[in-house]
Amino acid sequence: MLPGMTTKKFRTCALGIVFQLHSIFLFAQTPYIPFRHLSNDDGLSQNHVTSILQDRQGFMWFATAEGLNRFDGYEFTVYSHVDDDSTSIPHDNINELFLDSDGEIWLGSVNGLAKYNRDRNTFTSFVPDPKNKNAVSWSRVNRVIEDRHGNFWITFLTGMVDYFDRKKNTFKHFPIASDVSGKGIYGEATALLLDKRENLWIGTFQGITVLNARHEVVRKFVHDPKNPFSITSNTVHDIIQDRDGNIWVSTDSGINSYDARTDQFTRFAHDEGNENSLSRNVVRRMLEDKEGRIWLATVGWISSIARQIAFTILWQANPLRSASAIIQSTASTATGSTTCG
């Protein structure tokens, strides 16, 4: 076994990761969803899971603040940072897991980016270097997304954005604007979407910045209290594009659907008097399934949107539980089941 690796066998089911949603039975009054759970009692390095993916070999990978975990259905293998080993993960605190178009696993940590070398069971890290202007610009990686050329857009918790040219092995840095009227990207980047026209949508805590395929800032969207067709809030958590080309934006004040033909947002928010409205206004993540249904992860709830824009509440957390009940990541498995963490 290599340095920085530990293996623990799965023993019992307890509170922690929800690693498979087998089926959904919706009853008139009480929805039922059978969940199985894994925790650090079963070998997981930490119960606070920040990102999840399934690789092409079928392994489930879980990122935490205390290492990277691989689960084969029976036991966990934990990858940890080792100070004297450059082939270990760059830091134990991991924010993002990403599977590229070649099936390679990448992770974003609080100390840069890393690629998993499956054949050697090691990692190649990309960390900031003040002496190299082409190195990654910052350490705390937030999100990673791949374009059609196989290159990466990377956001950082500081608001910085990099474009990683994988053939040249160089990182291009994009400036941060001092205010929303500036030419650069304004605000701490929280969400990324590359739409069907290769426009990059960058969600922040100060609205949305859009870059075109030439990497030029072409639009900025911010909340306007005088305009009912603007986004409901500048605090953006996630951005997706559905099969019809509509852009969906989740915020801390509901979700928004953008129609490029009218250049307007349609707002959806919680309504106490309407059981088919949004369950909660703070929506962390969104996912479109194979049937075109939009799944929403909120504080303590999971909801879905049918095409007729009716919201179905599928799961409610114990109201006494803390904000750790937020679903932060979703991953579809080869069998069609859904993993949440």
PyMOL commands that set and color helices and strands:
alter all, ss='L'
color gray80, all
select helices_A, chain A and resi 40-42+323-325
alter helices_A, ss='H'
color red, helices_A
select strands_A, chain A and resi 5-9+17-21+35-38+49-54+60-64+67-71+75-79+94-99+105-109+112-117+122-126+141-146+152-156+161-165+170-174+189-194+200-204+207-211+217-221+236-241+247-251+254-259+264-268+283-288+294-298+301-305+311-316+330-332+338-340
alter strands_A, ss='S'
color yellow, strands_A
deselect
rebuild
show_as cartoon
